[in-house]
């Protein structure tokens, strides 16, 4: 959890960090707003569909690979086509072409994610189609 563990430990306790982990393991990994906006902490997963996402069982710990791991930890990569390896060595990276194909396949208009530090409130790192 990058700096989150250190922050909890410094300000409160490791016990609090573990409690957050237990809560996170119960939360949904994705949401669909008005059938058109797909939201996930990380991003997309190869070959994903809504049936697979609905079938994910919670609570559970996040596996090191697979659909849930990608929904939580994949990242967009500017200038990349297709799927790539993540520099964080978890899940993978995806290009704008993957976003476009996923939007067409799932009949959605937008993918929203939040697992990226940025200085402004809204960032569109991939070019519009």
DSSP file (Angstrom, degrees, kcal/mol; ACC not computed):
  #  RESIDUE AA STRUCTURE BP1 BP2  ACC     N-H-->O    O-->H-N    N-H-->O    O-->H-N    TCO  KAPPA ALPHA  PHI   PSI    X-CA   Y-CA   Z-CA
    1    1 A X    >         0   0    0      0, 0.0     3,-2.5     0, 0.0     4,-0.2   0.000 360.0 360.0 360.0  24.9    0.0    0.0    0.0
    2    2 A X  T >>  -     0   0    0      1,-0.3     4,-0.6     2,-0.2     3,-0.5  -0.217 360.0  -4.0  50.3-122.2    3.0    2.2   -0.6
    3    3 A X  H 3> S+     0   0    0      1,-0.2     4,-2.4     2,-0.2    -1,-0.3   0.573 117.4  82.3 -79.4  -9.1    3.0    5.1    1.9
    4    4 A X  H <> S+     0   0    0     -3,-2.5     4,-2.6     1,-0.2     5,-0.2   0.911  90.8  49.5 -64.5 -42.8   -0.3    4.2    3.5
    5    5 A X  H <> S+     0   0    0     -3,-0.5     4,-2.7     1,-0.2     5,-0.2   0.948 112.8  46.8 -59.7 -49.7    1.3    1.6    5.8
    6    6 A X  H  X S+     0   0    0     -4,-0.6     4,-2.6     1,-0.2    -1,-0.2   0.884 112.1  51.4 -61.2 -39.2    4.0    4.0    6.9
    7    7 A X  H  X S+     0   0    0     -4,-2.4     4,-2.6     2,-0.2     5,-0.4   0.932 112.1  45.3 -65.3 -46.0    1.5    6.8    7.5
    8    8 A X  H  X S+     0   0    0     -4,-2.6     4,-2.9     1,-0.2     5,-0.4   0.926 115.3  47.8 -61.9 -44.5   -0.8    4.5    9.7
    9    9 A X  H  < S+     0   0    0     -4,-2.7    -2,-0.2    -5,-0.2    -1,-0.2   0.910 115.0  45.3 -63.8 -42.5    2.2    3.2   11.6
   10   10 A X  H  < S+     0   0    0     -4,-2.6    -2,-0.2    -5,-0.2    -1,-0.2   0.915 125.6  29.3 -68.6 -44.3    3.6    6.7   12.2
   11   11 A X  H  < S-     0   0    0     -4,-2.6    -2,-0.2    -5,-0.2    -3,-0.2   0.819 139.4  -8.5 -88.5 -32.1    0.4    8.4   13.2
   12   12 A X  S  < S-     0   0    0     -4,-2.9     2,-0.3    -5,-0.4    -3,-0.2   0.466  98.1 -63.0-130.2 -92.2   -1.6    5.5   14.8
   13   13 A X     >  -     0   0    0     -5,-0.4     4,-1.4     1,-0.1     3,-0.2  -0.986  30.2-110.1-166.0 160.3   -0.7    1.8   14.7
   14   14 A X  H  > S+     0   0    0     -2,-0.3     4,-2.3     1,-0.2     5,-0.2   0.830 116.4  64.8 -64.4 -32.0    0.0   -1.2   12.5
   15   15 A X  H  > S+     0   0    0      1,-0.2     4,-2.0     2,-0.2    -1,-0.2   0.903  99.9  50.5 -58.2 -42.1   -3.3   -2.6   14.0
   16   16 A X  H  > S+     0   0    0     -3,-0.2     4,-2.3     2,-0.2    -1,-0.2   0.911 108.0  52.7 -63.1 -42.1   -5.2    0.3   12.3
   17   17 A X  H  X S+     0   0    0     -4,-1.4     4,-2.1     1,-0.2    -2,-0.2   0.910 109.2  49.7 -58.9 -43.2   -3.5   -0.5    9.0
   18   18 A X  H  X S+     0   0    0     -4,-2.3     4,-2.0     1,-0.2    -1,-0.2   0.876 108.5  53.1 -63.9 -37.7   -4.6   -4.2    9.3
   19   19 A X  H  X S+     0   0    0     -4,-2.0     4,-2.1     2,-0.2    -2,-0.2   0.905 106.9  51.7 -65.3 -41.1   -8.2   -3.1   10.1
   20   20 A X  H  X S+     0   0    0     -4,-2.3     4,-3.1     1,-0.2     5,-0.2   0.930 108.0  53.2 -58.1 -44.4   -8.2   -0.9    6.9
   21   21 A X  H  X S+     0   0    0     -4,-2.1     4,-2.0     1,-0.2    -2,-0.2   0.890 106.9  51.3 -58.0 -41.3   -7.1   -4.0    5.0
   22   22 A X  H  < S+     0   0    0     -4,-2.0     4,-0.4     2,-0.2    -1,-0.2   0.897 112.5  46.1 -63.6 -40.5   -9.9   -6.1    6.4
   23   23 A X  H >X S+     0   0    0     -4,-2.1     3,-1.7     1,-0.2     4,-0.8   0.938 110.9  51.9 -66.8 -47.1  -12.4   -3.4    5.3
   24   24 A X  H >< S+     0   0    0     -4,-3.1     3,-0.7     1,-0.3    -2,-0.2   0.854 102.3  61.0 -58.3 -35.5  -10.9   -3.0    1.8
   25   25 A X  T 3< S+     0   0    0     -4,-2.0    35,-1.7     1,-0.2    34,-0.7   0.649 106.5  47.3 -67.4 -13.6  -11.1   -6.8    1.4
   26   26 A X  T <4 S+     0   0    0     -3,-1.7    -1,-0.2    -4,-0.4    -2,-0.2   0.605  92.6  97.0 -99.0 -16.0  -14.9   -6.5    1.8
   27   27 A X  S << S-     0   0    0     -4,-0.8    32,-0.1    -3,-0.7    -3,-0.0  -0.377  84.0 -98.3 -78.2 152.3  -15.5   -3.6   -0.6
   28   28 A X        -     0   0    0      1,-0.1    -1,-0.1    -2,-0.1     3,-0.1  -0.344  23.7-144.0 -61.9 149.6  -16.6   -4.0   -4.3
   29   29 A X  S    S+     0   0    0     24,-0.2    12,-0.8     1,-0.2     2,-0.3   0.580  76.5  12.0 -93.9 -10.7  -13.7   -3.8   -6.7
   30   30 A X  E     -A   40   0A   0     10,-0.2     2,-0.3    23,-0.1    10,-0.2  -0.983  60.5-157.7-158.3 163.5  -15.6   -2.0   -9.4
   31   31 A X  E     -A   39   0A   0      8,-2.3     8,-3.0    -2,-0.3     2,-0.5  -0.980  10.3-145.2-144.8 156.0  -18.8   -0.1  -10.1
   32   32 A X  E     -A   38   0A   0     -2,-0.3     2,-0.5     6,-0.2     6,-0.2  -0.988  15.2-156.3-125.0 121.3  -21.0    0.8  -13.1
   33   33 A X  E >> S-A   37   0A   0      4,-2.8     3,-2.4    -2,-0.5     4,-2.0  -0.867  74.3 -21.2-103.2 124.6  -22.7    4.1  -13.1
   34   34 A X  T 34 S-     0   0    0     -2,-0.5    -1,-0.2     1,-0.3     0, 0.0   0.780 110.8 -76.9  50.1  31.9  -25.8    4.5  -15.3
   35   35 A X  T 34 S+     0   0    0     -3,-0.2    -1,-0.3     2,-0.2     3,-0.1   0.610 130.1  71.8  59.5  13.7  -24.7    1.5  -17.4
   36   36 A X  T <4 S+     0   0    0     -3,-2.4    73,-3.0     1,-0.2    74,-1.6   0.560  79.4  64.7-133.3 -16.0  -22.1    3.8  -19.1
   37   37 A X  E  <  -Ab  33 110A   0     -4,-2.0    -4,-2.8    72,-0.2     2,-0.5  -0.950  62.0-158.7-121.4 114.8  -19.3    4.7  -16.7
   38   38 A X  E     -Ab  32 111A   0     72,-2.7    74,-3.2    -2,-0.5     2,-0.4  -0.797  11.8-168.4 -93.8 127.7  -17.0    1.9  -15.5
   39   39 A X  E     +Ab  31 112A   0     -8,-3.0    -8,-2.3    -2,-0.5     2,-0.3  -0.955  15.5 154.2-121.4 133.7  -15.2    2.7  -12.2
   40   40 A X  E     -Ab  30 113A   0     72,-2.2    74,-0.6    -2,-0.4    75,-0.3  -0.981  47.4-122.1-149.8 157.0  -12.3    0.8  -10.7
   41   41 A X  S    S+     0   0    0    -12,-0.8    74,-2.1    -2,-0.3    73,-1.1   0.939 108.5  12.9 -65.3 -46.6   -9.4    1.6   -8.4
   42   42 A X  S    S-     0   0    0     29,-2.9    30,-0.2     1,-0.2    73,-0.2   0.886 103.4-112.9 -95.2 -78.2   -6.8    0.4  -10.9
   43   43 A X        -     0   0    0     27,-0.7    -1,-0.2    28,-0.6     2,-0.2  -0.737  51.3  -7.2 178.8-128.9   -8.2   -0.1  -14.3
   44   44 A X        -     0   0    0     -2,-0.2     2,-0.4    -4,-0.1    30,-0.1  -0.504  42.1-148.8-103.4 165.5   -8.9   -2.7  -16.9
   45   45 A X    >   -     0   0    0     -2,-0.2     3,-1.9    26,-0.1    22,-0.1  -0.989  35.8 -92.9-133.3 142.2   -8.2   -6.5  -17.2
   46   46 A X  T 3  S-     0   0    0     -2,-0.4    24,-0.1     1,-0.3    21,-0.0  -0.305 106.6  -3.9 -56.3 129.1   -7.6   -8.5  -20.3
   47   47 A X  T 3  S+     0   0    0      1,-0.2    -1,-0.3    -2,-0.0    20,-0.0   0.598  93.0 162.6  69.3  12.8  -10.8  -10.1  -21.6
   48   48 A X    <   +     0   0    0     -3,-1.9     2,-0.3     4,-0.1    -1,-0.2  -0.236  13.1 177.2 -67.4 152.7  -12.9   -8.8  -18.7
   49   49 A X     >  -     0   0    0      1,-0.0     4,-1.8    57,-0.0     3,-0.3  -0.951  43.0-104.7-145.6 167.6  -16.7   -8.6  -18.8
   50   50 A X  H  > S+     0   0    0     -2,-0.3     4,-2.7     1,-0.2     5,-0.2   0.820 116.4  59.6 -66.5 -30.9  -19.4   -7.6  -16.4
   51   51 A X  H  > S+     0   0    0      1,-0.2     4,-1.3     2,-0.2    -1,-0.2   0.918 107.1  47.0 -62.9 -42.5  -20.4  -11.2  -15.7
   52   52 A X  H  > S+     0   0    0     -3,-0.3     4,-0.5     2,-0.2    -2,-0.2   0.911 112.5  49.6 -64.0 -42.3  -16.9  -12.1  -14.5
   53   53 A X  H >< S+     0   0    0     -4,-1.8     3,-1.3     1,-0.2    -2,-0.2   0.919 109.4  50.9 -65.2 -43.4  -16.7   -9.0  -12.3
   54   54 A X  H 3< S+     0   0    0     -4,-2.7    -1,-0.2     1,-0.2    -2,-0.2   0.789 105.3  59.0 -63.5 -26.6  -20.1   -9.7  -10.7
   55   55 A X  H 3< S+     0   0    0     -4,-1.3    -1,-0.2    -5,-0.2    -2,-0.2   0.593  76.5 115.4 -80.5 -10.5  -18.9  -13.2   -9.9
   56   56 A X    <<  -     0   0    0     -3,-1.3     2,-0.4    -4,-0.5   -27,-0.1  -0.408  64.6-134.1 -62.3 130.8  -16.0  -12.0   -7.8
   57   57 A X        -     0   0    0     -2,-0.1     2,-0.3     2,-0.0    -1,-0.1  -0.739  23.4-135.1 -92.0 131.7  -16.5  -13.2   -4.3
   58   58 A X  S    S+     0   0    0     -2,-0.4   -32,-0.2     1,-0.1     2,-0.1  -0.945  75.0  50.1-125.8 150.2  -15.9  -10.7   -1.4
   59   59 A X  S    S+     0   0    0    -34,-0.7     2,-0.3    -2,-0.3   -33,-0.2   0.544  84.1 119.4 -76.2 151.3  -14.6  -10.6    1.2
   60   60 A X        -     0   0    0    -35,-1.7     2,-0.2    -2,-0.1    -1,-0.0  -0.958  64.2 -97.7-166.7 159.9  -11.3  -11.9    0.1
   61   61 A X        -     0   0    0     -2,-0.3     2,-0.4     1,-0.1   -39,-0.0  -0.560  50.8 -99.5 -79.7 151.6   -7.7  -11.0   -0.1
   62   62 A X        -     0   0    0     -2,-0.2    -1,-0.1     6,-0.1   -37,-0.0  -0.578  38.5-131.5 -75.8 125.1   -6.5   -9.7   -3.4
   63   63 A X        -     0   0    0     -2,-0.4    -1,-0.1     2,-0.1     3,-0.0  -0.247  17.6-114.8 -71.0 165.8   -4.7  -12.4   -5.4
   64   64 A X  S    S+     0   0    0     26,-0.1    27,-0.5     5,-0.0     2,-0.3   0.575  93.9  12.4 -77.7 -10.5   -1.3  -11.7   -7.1
   65   65 A X  S    S+     0   0    0     25,-0.1     4,-0.3     4,-0.0     3,-0.2  -0.953  90.3  56.7-155.1 169.4   -2.8  -12.1  -10.6
   66   66 A X  S  > S-     0   0    0     -2,-0.3     4,-2.3     1,-0.2     5,-0.2  -0.388  94.6 -34.9  98.8-174.4   -6.0  -12.3  -12.5
   67   67 A X  H  > S+     0   0    0      1,-0.2     4,-2.6     2,-0.2     5,-0.2   0.894 132.2  45.8 -53.0 -53.9   -9.1  -10.2  -12.8
   68   68 A X  H  > S+     0   0    0      1,-0.2     4,-1.6    -3,-0.2    -1,-0.2   0.912 112.1  52.1 -62.5 -42.5   -9.3   -8.7   -9.3
   69   69 A X  H  > S+     0   0    0     -4,-0.3     4,-2.3     1,-0.2    -1,-0.2   0.919 112.3  46.2 -58.7 -44.9   -5.6   -7.9   -9.3
   70   70 A X  H  X S+     0   0    0     -4,-2.3     4,-2.3     1,-0.2   -27,-0.7   0.905 108.5  54.8 -66.1 -42.4   -5.9   -6.0  -12.6
   71   71 A X  H  < S+     0   0    0     -4,-2.6   -29,-2.9     1,-0.2   -28,-0.6   0.825 118.9  35.8 -61.1 -29.5   -9.1   -4.1  -11.6
   72   72 A X  H  < S+     0   0    0     -4,-1.6    -2,-0.2   -30,-0.2    -1,-0.2   0.764 132.4  20.9 -93.3 -27.9   -7.2   -2.9   -8.5
   73   73 A X  H  < S+     0   0    0     -4,-2.3    -3,-0.2    -5,-0.2    -2,-0.2   0.463  83.0 114.1-129.8  -0.4   -3.7   -2.4   -9.8
   74   74 A X     <  -     0   0    0     -4,-2.3     2,-0.3    -5,-0.2    19,-0.2  -0.396  46.7-155.4 -73.7 156.8   -3.4   -2.0  -13.6
   75   75 A X  E     -c   93   0B   0     17,-2.1    19,-2.0   -32,-0.1     2,-0.1  -0.966  16.3-115.6-133.5 145.7   -2.3    1.3  -15.0
   76   76 A X  E     -c   94   0B   0     -2,-0.3     2,-0.4    17,-0.2    19,-0.2  -0.500  27.9-154.6 -73.0 151.3   -2.7    3.3  -18.2
   77   77 A X    >   -     0   0    0     17,-2.5     3,-1.5    -2,-0.1    19,-0.3  -0.960  12.7-130.0-133.4 116.6    0.5    3.8  -20.2
   78   78 A X  T 3  S+     0   0    0     -2,-0.4     3,-0.1     1,-0.2    48,-0.1  -0.353  91.4  13.0 -62.8 139.2    0.8    6.8  -22.6
   79   79 A X  T 3  S+     0   0    0      1,-0.2     2,-0.3    -2,-0.0    -1,-0.2   0.510  99.4 122.7  75.8   4.5    2.1    5.9  -26.0
   80   80 A X    <   -     0   0    0     -3,-1.5    16,-0.6    14,-0.1    17,-0.5  -0.768  48.9-152.0-100.2 143.9    1.6    2.1  -25.5
   81   81 A X        -     0   0    0     -2,-0.3     2,-0.0    14,-0.2    -3,-0.0  -0.935  62.5 -16.6-109.2 139.7   -0.5   -0.2  -27.6
   82   82 A X  S    S-     0   0    0     -2,-0.4    13,-1.6     2,-0.0     2,-0.3  -0.318 107.4 -25.3  72.8-152.2   -2.1   -3.2  -26.1
   83   83 A X  E     +D   94   0B   0     11,-0.2     2,-0.3    15,-0.1    11,-0.2  -0.725  60.7 176.7-101.7 148.3   -1.0   -4.7  -22.8
   84   84 A X  E     -D   93   0B   0      9,-2.3     9,-2.3    -2,-0.3     2,-0.2  -0.881  35.6 -83.5-140.9 174.2    2.4   -4.4  -21.1
   85   85 A X  E     -D   92   0B   0     -2,-0.3     2,-0.3     7,-0.2     7,-0.2  -0.567  43.9-120.6 -80.2 144.3    4.3   -5.3  -18.0
   86   86 A X    >   -     0   0    0      5,-0.6     3,-1.8    -2,-0.2    -1,-0.1  -0.668   4.9-139.9 -84.4 135.8    3.9   -3.0  -15.0
   87   87 A X  T 3  S+     0   0    0     -2,-0.3    -1,-0.1     1,-0.3    -2,-0.0   0.732 107.9  59.6 -64.5 -18.6    7.0   -1.4  -13.6
   88   88 A X  T 3  S-     0   0    0      2,-0.2    -1,-0.3     4,-0.0     3,-0.1   0.505 110.6-127.3 -84.2  -4.5    5.5   -2.2  -10.2
   89   89 A X  S <  S+     0   0    0     -3,-1.8     2,-0.3     1,-0.2    -2,-0.1   0.800  76.2 103.6  61.4  32.5    5.5   -5.9  -11.1
   90   90 A X  S    S-     0   0    0    -17,-0.1    -2,-0.2   -20,-0.0    -1,-0.2  -0.993  87.8 -26.3-140.9 139.6    1.8   -6.3  -10.3
   91   91 A X  S    S-     0   0    0    -27,-0.5    -5,-0.6    -2,-0.3     2,-0.3  -0.318  88.9 -98.6  54.5-135.7   -1.1   -6.5  -12.8
   92   92 A X  E     - D   0  85B   0     -7,-0.2   -17,-2.1   -22,-0.1     2,-0.3  -0.905  22.3 -95.7-160.3-173.9   -0.1   -4.7  -16.0
   93   93 A X  E     -cD  75  84B   0     -9,-2.3    -9,-2.3    -2,-0.3     2,-0.3  -0.841  29.9-159.1-116.5 157.2   -0.3   -1.6  -18.1
   94   94 A X  E     -cD  76  83B   0    -19,-2.0   -17,-2.5    -2,-0.3   -11,-0.2  -0.983   8.1-135.2-139.1 148.8   -2.7   -0.8  -20.9
   95   95 A X    >>  -     0   0    0    -13,-1.6     4,-1.5    -2,-0.3     3,-0.8  -0.391  36.6 -95.9 -95.8 175.4   -2.8    1.6  -23.8
   96   96 A X  H 3> S+     0   0    0    -16,-0.6     4,-2.5   -19,-0.3     5,-0.2   0.820 122.2  61.9 -60.2 -32.0   -5.5    3.9  -25.2
   97   97 A X  H 3> S+     0   0    0    -17,-0.5     4,-2.4     1,-0.2    -1,-0.3   0.865 101.5  51.9 -63.8 -35.0   -6.4    1.2  -27.8
   98   98 A X  H <> S+     0   0    0     -3,-0.8     4,-2.5   -16,-0.2    -1,-0.2   0.897 109.2  50.4 -66.4 -40.7   -7.3   -1.2  -24.9
   99   99 A X  H  X S+     0   0    0     -4,-1.5     4,-2.6     2,-0.2    -2,-0.2   0.945 111.9  47.2 -62.8 -47.4   -9.6    1.5  -23.4
  100  100 A X  H  X S+     0   0    0     -4,-2.5     4,-2.2     1,-0.2    -2,-0.2   0.930 113.9  46.8 -60.4 -46.6  -11.3    2.1  -26.7
  101  101 A X  H  X S+     0   0    0     -4,-2.4     4,-2.7     1,-0.2    -1,-0.2   0.891 113.0  49.5 -63.7 -39.6  -11.8   -1.7  -27.4
  102  102 A X  H  X S+     0   0    0     -4,-2.5     4,-2.7     2,-0.2    -1,-0.2   0.912 109.6  51.3 -66.3 -42.5  -13.1   -2.3  -23.8
  103  103 A X  H  X>S+     0   0    0     -4,-2.6     5,-2.2    -5,-0.2     4,-0.8   0.912 113.7  45.0 -61.1 -42.0  -15.6    0.6  -24.1
  104  104 A X  H ><5S+     0   0    0     -4,-2.2     3,-0.5     3,-0.2    -2,-0.2   0.941 114.2  48.4 -65.8 -47.4  -16.9   -0.8  -27.4
  105  105 A X  H 3<5S+     0   0    0     -4,-2.7    -2,-0.2     1,-0.2    -1,-0.2   0.893 120.8  35.6 -60.7 -42.3  -17.1   -4.4  -26.1
  106  106 A X  H 3<5S-     0   0    0     -4,-2.7    -1,-0.2    -5,-0.2    -2,-0.2   0.447 106.3-124.0 -93.4  -1.3  -18.9   -3.4  -22.8
  107  107 A X  T <<5 +     0   0    0     -4,-0.8     2,-0.3    -3,-0.5    -3,-0.2   0.937  63.4 139.1  55.4  51.1  -21.0   -0.6  -24.5
  108  108 A X      < -     0   0    0     -5,-2.2    -1,-0.2    -6,-0.2   -71,-0.2  -0.807  49.9-148.6-119.6 164.0  -19.7    2.0  -22.0
  109  109 A X  S    S+     0   0    0    -73,-3.0     2,-0.3    -2,-0.3   -72,-0.2   0.685  73.9  20.2-103.0 -23.6  -18.6    5.6  -22.6
  110  110 A X  E     -b   37   0A   0    -74,-1.6   -72,-2.7    -7,-0.1     2,-0.5  -1.000  52.5-148.0-153.4 144.8  -15.9    6.2  -19.9
  111  111 A X  E     -b   38   0A   0     -2,-0.3     2,-0.4   -74,-0.2   -72,-0.2  -0.982  21.3-169.3-113.6 125.8  -13.4    4.4  -17.7
  112  112 A X  E     +b   39   0A   0    -74,-3.2   -72,-2.2    -2,-0.5     2,-0.3  -0.953  10.5 168.9-117.6 133.3  -12.7    6.1  -14.4
  113  113 A X  E     -b   40   0A   0     -2,-0.4   -72,-0.2   -74,-0.2   -71,-0.1  -0.927  22.8-166.6-138.9 163.8   -9.9    5.1  -12.1
  114  114 A X        +     0   0    0    -73,-1.1     2,-1.8   -74,-0.6   -72,-0.2   0.418  56.6 104.4-133.1   1.4   -8.3    6.5   -9.0
  115  115 A X        +     0   0    0    -74,-2.1     2,-0.3   -75,-0.3    -1,-0.1  -0.320  64.5  89.1 -87.4  57.5   -5.0    4.6   -8.3
  116  116 A X  S    S-     0   0    0     -2,-1.8     2,-0.4    -3,-0.1    -3,-0.0  -0.938  71.5-131.2-153.9 126.2   -2.7    7.4   -9.6
  117  117 A X        +     0   0    0     -2,-0.3     2,-0.3     2,-0.0    -2,-0.1  -0.651  39.6 159.3 -77.6 128.2   -1.1   10.3   -7.9
  118  118 A X        -     0   0    0     -2,-0.4    -2,-0.1     2,-0.1     5,-0.0  -0.989  44.1-133.4-147.5 153.8   -1.6   13.5   -9.8
  119  119 A X  S    S+     0   0    0     -2,-0.3     2,-0.2     3,-0.0    -1,-0.1   0.771  88.8  60.6 -81.2 -26.0   -1.5   17.2   -8.9
  120  120 A X  S    S-     0   0    0      1,-0.1    -2,-0.1     2,-0.0     3,-0.1  -0.576  87.1-118.7 -98.1 167.1   -4.7   18.1  -10.6
  121  121 A X  S    S+     0   0    0      1,-0.2     2,-0.4    -2,-0.2    -1,-0.1   0.902  96.6  29.9 -71.8 -42.8   -8.2   16.8   -9.8
  122  122 A X        +     0   0    0      2,-0.0     2,-0.4    -3,-0.0    -1,-0.2  -0.975  66.2 179.5-125.3 131.4   -8.9   15.2  -13.2
  123  123 A X        -     0   0    0     -2,-0.4     2,-0.6    -3,-0.1     3,-0.1  -0.997  17.3-164.4-131.7 134.0   -6.4   13.8  -15.7
  124  124 A X        +     0   0    0     -2,-0.4     4,-0.1     1,-0.1    -2,-0.0  -0.810  16.0 173.8-112.5  86.7   -7.0   12.2  -19.0
  125  125 A X        +     0   0    0     -2,-0.6     2,-0.4     2,-0.1    -1,-0.1   0.709  61.3  63.6 -72.0 -17.9   -3.6   10.5  -19.6
  126  126 A X  S    S-     0   0    0     -3,-0.1     3,-0.1   -48,-0.1   -48,-0.1  -0.849  94.1-105.5-107.6 142.0   -4.8    8.8  -22.8
  127  127 A X        -     0   0    0     -2,-0.4     2,-0.1     1,-0.1    -2,-0.1  -0.279  40.9-102.4 -63.6 148.7   -5.8   10.6  -26.0
  128  128 A X              0   0    0      1,-0.1    -1,-0.1    -4,-0.1   -32,-0.0  -0.395 360.0 360.0 -69.4 148.5   -9.5   10.8  -26.8
  129  129 A X              0   0    0     -2,-0.1    -1,-0.1    -3,-0.1    -2,-0.1   0.473 360.0 360.0 -75.4 360.0  -10.7    8.4  -29.5
